Amino acid sequence: MNFIYYNANIYTFDQANPKAEAVFVRDGQIVRAGSNRAIQALDGVRQAEALDLKGATLIPGLTDAHTHLLWWSKTRRQVNLVGVDSLEGMVEKVRERAAATPPGQWVSGLGWDKNLWGHEFPGRESLDRAAPDHPVVLHSKDGHLLLVNSRALALTGIRDDTPDPPGGEIGRDAQGRLTGLFKENAIVLVLPHLEHSSPATDQAALAEGIALARQSGLTGVHSIEERDGLSALQRLHENDKLNFRVTVLPYSYAAKGLIESGLRQGFGDEMLRLGQVKFFLDGTLGSQTAAMYEPYLEPPGPREDEKDGFEQANRGILRMKEEDFLEQARHCIENGFAVAVHVIGDRAAGLGLDVIEQALAGTAEGREGLRVLPPFARPRLEHVQLLKAADLPRLARSGIIASVQPTHATTDRDTAERYWGTLRLRETGRGYAYKSLLGSGAVLALGSDAPIEPIAPLGGLYAAVARKRPGEDRPAWLPHERLSIEEAIRGFTYGSAFAAGEESRRGTIAPNFLADFTVLGQDILKVPESEILATPIRATVVAGAPVYLET
C-alpha cells in the first residue's frame, strides 16, 4: 500500500534536502520528500492513503541500538525493584508478591540497587523471611548480580565449597557460608535451575513489549538475545506480527553453532536479521565489577589473594582471559561476524580495543582471497563508560562503533563519583565521553540497555542533551560531554543504522530509503531541553504504514 504524509514539519537529516513538508511512500520505501505541492504532483499520489499531520514534526524512525528485548518484555511481569531505596523496601515488595503467589512457585524480580541503600550487598536471609515457601531470584538493576533465597539455592545444588568459576564470584560470608549472591560469570551456575517460560508466553510478552516500544516512538531495536528470544522473534515475524525492525546480536556462546551452520552477519531480511556477536569483558559500575586500571575508591571490602597471600584493592572482574577473547574474536571475524564487546571499566575498554585491533589485523587478508567480514559488519564497543584518554582516538582509527546509552550517564552520576572519583571522570575524553568520541570521528549509536534502563528514546535524547535526570535541580554532569539535540537524534537514527550496516537504507529520509518515521507533537529540535520529555508521540511508522497512532 502507498502512503503520503503531508502538512508536516519534516527533518530529513539528508544534506541534499534537509527540510520538507510531505513525503510519498511506495511499497514501504520513500519515493521523495519535498513541499506539499511537489509531492502532490507525483504520479501515484492520488491512489495513496493520505495522512494530514497538521504541522507535526516528522523525523527518521528512532532505533534503540542496545536492548535485551525479550528480557525487558518478560520483566514487565516481574517484581519491579527499580528505585527502591532500602533493603527493607525490597523485602516488602517480595513479601507482597509471595503472598499473592501459590507456595512453591517462583518469585522473580529485577532492579535492586544496593548503591541506594548504603552500599552493602544484601544476603539470602532477608529473602528467607519474606518468602519462606517460595524460591526467590532477584536480578540487580545492572543485571550483573543475582540474589537468591535459601529455597532457590537448595534447588541449584551449589554448596559452600563450590569453587568460583573463572570470571565470576560466589558470595560467601566471613565463615565461608553462601550468602545467596552471585557475581558475573557465577550467575551462569544458577540460570539452568530457574523457572523458564514457554514459547507461547515468550511470544505474548514480546508482542506486548513491542507494542509499547512503538508507542514510545521506536521503529526498531538492536537486541542481545539468547535462543528463546530469537525463536520468539522469528515466530512473530513469520506470522506477520512483528512490524518492527530487529537486529539480533547473539551471545558469544552461540557463535560456534551459527558459524557451523554456515551463517554470517546480515542473515535475515529487512525486518529481522543477525548482527554482531556479543561478548562480555567485564562487569558494571553499580556492582563494582567493571574492570579498572586503578582501584575503586571505596571497594566493598579488601579481597584476599589466595595465591600470593595478601590483600588487594578491588579493581573489578575480567570475565574473559585476553588469549581466550582473542581466539574467539578471530574465529568470529574469520567467519563473517563482527564483535560487539561489553566494556564499562577503562581496563576492559583498553583490552577490548587491543583484541579487536589484533583480530582485525590478523584476519585482514582473509581466506582463499575472500573478504573476511561483509562490508557492513563493523565491530562495536558497548557502554564505553570510562576510557583512558589515550584510548579514545582508537575507536575512530580502527572503525569501532561507540554504542552508548545516555541514561547511564545520568543514573550513574553519584555512584561513578563515589567509586571512580572526579579526577578520573572529569578529564576530557574519559568519563561517559560522548561529545569527545564524536569529535574524534567515532560513530555513536545510542540506546537504552533496557531493561537496565527504560525503553524511552525521548529519555535518551534528554539525557544526552541535558546530562541530568528529569526534574533534577543541579547542573549538567560533565557538561563538556553534552550532545546537541541534532547529534543525539543522529545517534538514534543514522548511528544505529550504521551499526547495523544499513546506513544506505535507514536513518535518513531520502529516496529509496526504508520508510520508517517517528512523528512528534512539537518541534523537538527547537523546544527548550526541559520540554524534550513532554514531546507527544503522534505516530510511529514502519515500512510506510502507521504501527502506532496517538488516540
MARZA-930011 format. One record per residue (C-alpha): residue in one letter; x, y, z. Coordinates in steps of 0.5 Angstrom, whole numbers, plus 500, padded with zeros to 3 digits. Layout:
! MARZA-930011
AXYZ ...
END
This chain:
! MARZA-930011
M500500500 N502507499 F502513503 I503520503 Y505524510 Y503532509 N503538512 A509536517 N515539519 I520534517 Y527534519 T530529514 F537529516 D539529509 Q544534507 A542535500 N535536502 P534538510 K527540510 A521538507 E513539508 A511532505 V514525504 F511520499 V512512500 R511507496 D512499498 G515501504 Q520506501 I521513501 V520516494 R521523495 A521528501 G519536499 S514541499 N506539499 R505542492 A511538490 I509531493 Q502532491 A504533484 L508526484 D505520480 G501515484 V500520490 R492520488 Q492513490 A496513496 E493514503 A494521505 L495523513 D495530515 L500531520 K497538522 G504541523 A507535527 T515534527 L517528523 I524525523 P527519521 G525513525 L528512532 T532506533 D535504540 A542501539 H542497545 T537493549 H535486551 L528486548 L525479551 W528480558 W525487558 S519485556 K519479561 T521483567 R515488566 R511482569 Q516481575 V517485582 N520492580 L525494585 V528500581 G528506585 V527502592 D532506596 S532501602 L533493603 E527494608 G523496602 M526491597 V524485602 E517488603 K516488595 V518481595 R513479601 E507482598 R509478591 A510472595 A503473599 A500473592 T503467589 P502460591 P507456595 G513453591 Q512458585 W518462584 V518470585 S522474581 G525481581 L529486577 G532493579 W535492586 D541497587 K545497593 N548503592 L542507594 W542503601 G549505604 H553501599 E552494603 F551488599 P545484601 G544477603 R539471603 E537471610 S532478609 L529474603 D528468607 R524472612 A520475606 A518469602 P520462606 D515458602 H518460595 P524460591 V526467590 V531470585 L532478584 H537481579 S540487580 K539493576 D545492572 G544485571 H551483574 L549481580 L544475582 L541475589 V537468591 N534466598 S536459601 R530455598 A532457591 L540456593 A538449595 L535448588 T542449585 G546444589 I551450590 R555449596 D559453601 D565449598 T563450591 P569454587 D568461584 P568460576 P573464572 G571471571 G566470577 E565470585 I560467589 G558471595 R561468602 D561471609 A567471614 Q565464616 G565462608 R558460608 L554462602 T550469602 G546468596 L549473592 F553471585 K557476581 E559476574 N560469571 A558466577 I551467575 V551462570 L551457576 V544459578 L541460571 P540453569 H536452575 L531458574 E524457572 H523458565 S517461561 S514457555 P515459548 A508462548 T509466554 D515469551 Q512471544 A506474548 A511478552 L515480546 A508483543 E506487549 G513490549 I514491542 A507495542 L510499548 A516500544 R513503538 Q508507543 S515511545 G517513538 L522507537 T521504530 G526498531 V532496536 H538492537 S537487542 I542482545 E538475545 E539468547 R536462543 D529464546 G529471544 L531469537 S526464537 A520468539 L522474534 Q522469528 R515466530 L512473531 H516475524 E513469520 N506470523 D506478521 K506480528 L513484528 N512490524 F518493528 R526492526 V530488530 T538487529 V539481534 L546481537 P547473539 Y551472545 S558469544 Y557462546 A552461540 A557464535 K560457534 G553454532 L552460528 I558459524 E558452523 S551453520 G554457515 L551463517 R554470517 Q553477520 G547480516 F543474515 G536475515 D531481512 E530488513 M525486519 L530481523 R537480522 L543478525 G548483528 Q555482531 V557477536 K556480544 F562479548 F563481556 L569483558 D568486565 G562487570 T559494572 L560500576 G554499580 S556492582 Q564495583 T566489578 A568494572 A575492570 M579498572 Y587500572 E586504578 P582501584 Y576503586 L576509592 E571505596 P572498595 P566493598 G572490602 P579488601 R580481598 E585476600 D589474594 E590466595 K596465591 D600471594 G597471601 F596479601 E590484601 Q589488595 A584493593 N578492588 R580493581 G573489579 I573483575 L575481568 R570476565 M575473560 K582472559 E586476554 E588470550 D581467550 F578473548 L583474542 E582467540 Q574467540 A574474537 R579472531 H574466530 C568470529 I571475525 E574470520 N568467519 G564473518 F561476524 A564483527 V564483535 A560487540 V564488547 H561490553 V566494557 I565499562 G572500566 D578503563 R582497563 A576493560 A576498554 G583498553 L583490553 G577491548 L581496543 D587491544 V584485542 I579488536 E585491533 Q589485534 A584481531 L582485525 A590486523 G591478524 T585477519 A585482514 E588478508 G582473509 R582466506 E582464499 G582471497 L575473500 R574479504 V573476512 L568481514 P562483510 P563491509 F557492513 A560488519 R563493524 P566492531 R563495537 L564497544 E558497548 H557502554 V565505554 Q563509561 L571510562 L577511558 K584512559 A585519555 A590516550 D585510548 L579515546 P582516539 R583509538 L576508536 A575512530 R582510528 S580503528 G573504525 I570501532 I563504534 A562507540 S555504543 V553508549 Q547509553 P546517555 T541515561 H547511564 A551518565 T545521569 T543515573 D551513575 R553520576 D553519584 T556512584 A561514579 E564520583 R564516589 Y567510587 W571512581 G573519583 T572526580 L579526578 R578520573 L572523571 R573530569 E579529565 T577531558 G575524554 R575519560 G568519563 Y562518559 A565522554 Y560522548 K562529545 S569527546 L568521542 L564524537 G569530536 S575524535 G571522529 A568516532 V560514530 L556514536 A550509536 L545511542 G541506546 S538505553 D540498555 A533496557 P531493562 I537496566 E534503564 P527504561 I526504553 A524511552 P528514547 L526521549 G529520556 G535518552 L535524548 Y534529554 A540525558 A545526552 V543534552 A542536559 R547531562 K542530568 R536527571 P529529570 G527534575 E534535578 D536541581 R543541579 P548543574 A549538568 W554533570 L561533566 P558539561 H563539556 E561532554 R554534552 L551533545 S547538541 I539535540 E541534533 E547530535 A543526540 I538525534 R543522529 G545517535 F539514535 T538514527 Y544514523 G548512528 S544506530 A543505522 F551505521 A552500527 A547495523 G551496517 E544500514 E546507513 S545507506 R537504507 R535507514 G537513519 T535519513 I529521510 A531521502 P529517496 N530509496 F531509504 L526505508 A520509510 D521509518 F519515521 T517518528 V512523529 L513528534 G508533537 Q512539538 D519541534 I524537538 L530541535 K527548537 V524547544 P528548551 E531542553 S527542559 E521541554 I524535551 L521530555 A514533555 T514532547 P508527545 I509522540 R504523535 A505517531 T510511529 V511509522 V515502520 A515501512 G511507511 A505504515 P503507522 V504502527 Y502507533 L497513532 E496517538 T489517540 
END
